[in-house]
Amino acid sequence: MTPHQRPMGVEPSASAAPPDTSEQARPRGFWSGFWSGFWGLARRYPIPAIALTLLLVSGLLWLTAPLDLWRWPLLAIIVVGGAPLLIETARHIAHREFGVDALAALAIIGSVLLGEYLAGAIIVLMLSGGEALESFALSRARRSLSALAERAPRVAHLYVDGELTTISADAVEIGAQVMVKPGEVIPVDGVVAEGSSSVSEADLTGEPVPLRKEPGALALSGSVNLDSPLRITATKRSAESQYAQIVRLVEEAQASKAPIHRLADRYAVWFTAIALALAAAAWIRTGSPVDALAVLVVATPCPLILATPIAIMSGIDRAARHGLITKSGATIEGLGMVDVVVFDKTGTLTLGTPALIETLPAATAPAALAQETLLTLAASLEQYSPHVLARAVVDAAHSRGIALRDVTDVREVPGNGIQGSVAGATACDPRTTVAIGNRRYLGSLGIALPTALAEERAARTERGQIGSFLALDGEVVGLLVFADVPRPELSRLAPDLRAAGIKQTALLTGDGETVAQQVGRLAQVDRVVAHCLPERKVEVVRELQAKGHRVLMVGDGVNDAPALAAATVGVAIGSQGLTAASSAADAVLLSPDILRIPAAVRLGRRVMRVARQGIFVGIGLSIIAMVLAAMGYIPPAEGALLQEGIDAIVIVNALRAGKAERAERAEQGSEPHGDDNC
């Protein structure tokens, strides 16, 4: 490339703009930045901002003003911040929904009736501040999810009348030639037509290693072109692309709340009973309702309300960062409870695409026809066919560094076979008529099948393999054998699941018994069900659930969708493109790494363990504080401050749910074989 040439489709970059020396571009002072940040937070969280401001005003009035003027700002805090809580609590009670926030309402009412405005104001600040902190924590937890939507491709570059034109990604039609420059996000799903470049699919699959994309390779929207320009033929519109479907899944995840986000309400009845009993005992013992109010203040259940949603959203965030998009917090909860995992075979435990595993010469074939020669002739012809088996033959030849030859007179009967004239190894060698196909196709060409090779194909079919006959100049000389290849990490799957606490694993497949048992042995599953149609898969899932098991179903195809929907948790393998299975499932694994399933189970268990820890720690600390308050050691105002500290402990603990757990597993002696991906 000469200095005056540019890579394909790359426009010269604009000259850098001169530095902005205006007043607006200069660094702002400390106080300017402080007040800007303060007002930004105040607009986002108005009630805690108002409460904190009025508390400061009350303190100044207490120091400087006569009489009891300092009490009025505190009363204003209670009215502004407490009224919404009282209204919401009344609405819940009207619908016969009794939760732990009823204690907070009682404490606020009691503080007003007894003139303990400081305690009431601190409770309002505690509740509103806790909600603001929860909102901040959840926004952080959702950051990885939101990043997907924010990075959605917006524009695409197309050649129009020989010039590169930029249009909206939504306007790209199927078949359009899209140019993607280095550093840009690929706007649509397509096939590389020209160019070679490294492409990062990390945001789609969680795989950190870039993939090399050559002509003919699939390019996914949302992946990033790293080093060289690519020309891509669009195979889907932007709205139908994998990235668009991922974004829709993300939106579902963000719009959903975990059904257990008020897990503390399960303990509301007895916890409230204990709080009221201690408050009554304190009142009876001292004859002072202030001591009863102090008990209610420290019983304010903010930590119980916050523990679970923050833990679950932290878990959703961690899962998303490693290629598992969950549609709701209930999915994380379910992953924490499953004890049986059921797998589909094709595309789940196997790669889902056939590969050429063997080239068998016929006994009657000339000795000079080595396997490499047969593969060269077959791949040279198959490069002109779009069939999936043809792609496997060409890939096998490329993997062995075989150079393909020129072919003429190509004729194909889709689904049956292909024929053509393949050039010789040198200019002096004659052309060879090559035909590849099934028994019917070769019969239509008048080519007889050797009995031994026909029997070999029948035996391979019984083992779940596919055979195509190869004929040269009217004589069958070989058999091309294809098979769906098991995933290389398959032997580690069941041990990792057992280490994660799974009691039973099963394989459900529509294949025959021989193939099913072979894959089942490789995967080390406990149970194999062959000849399993979609309705039978649902029956097996429901039978397990009827026995009290919580079932995780993992699949990738349309025939798996009913079982995915019926299972406690359904996870669709979406690395080959999102399908009906993705719509029926509760989560989609975008990575091809099947060992992320055990990692997801470990994540779910950790999230629920951390959530329950937060609840029990909150309950325990609150009960201790209630006892001390009932004994007269904690006045209402100090009790409200103490409860604020309990809040902070529980929230910090809940955020641990999204952290890596390697150290914890090492302490337990249960380090799994798989990577710590989730």
ABEGO torsion letter per residue (X at the ends): XBAABBBBGBBBBBBBBBBBABAAABBBBAAAAAAAAAAAAAAABAAAAAAAAAAAAAAAAAAABBEAAAAAAAAAAAAAAAAAAAAAAAAAAAAGBBBAAAAAAAAAAAAAAAGBAAAAAAAAAAAAAAAAAAAAAAAAAAAAAAAAAAABBABBBBBBGGBBBBBBAAABBBGBBBBBBBGBBBABBBBBABEBBBBBAAAAAGBABBBBBBBGBBBBBGBBBAABBBBBBBABBAAABAAAAAAAAAAAAAABBBAAAAAAAAAAAAAAAAAAAAAAAAAAAAGBAAAAAAAAAAABAAAAAAAAAAAAAAAAAAAAAAGBBBABAAAAAAAAABABBBBBABGAABAGBBBBABBBBBAABBAABBAAAAAAAAAAAAAABABAAAAAAAAAAAAAGBBBBBBBGBBBBBGAEBBBBBBBABAABBBBBBBBEBAAAAAAAGBBBBAAAAAAAAAAAAAGBBBBBBBBGGBBABBBBBBBBBBAAAAAAAAAAAAAGBABBBBBBABBAAAAAAAAAAAGBABBBBGBBAAAAAAAAAAAAAAGBBBBBBBABAAAAAAAAABABBBBBAAAEBBAAAAABABBBABABAAAAAAAAAAAAAAAAAAAAAAAAAAAAAAAAAAAAAAGABBAAAAAAAAAAAAAAAAAAAAAAABBAAAAAAAAGABBABBBAX
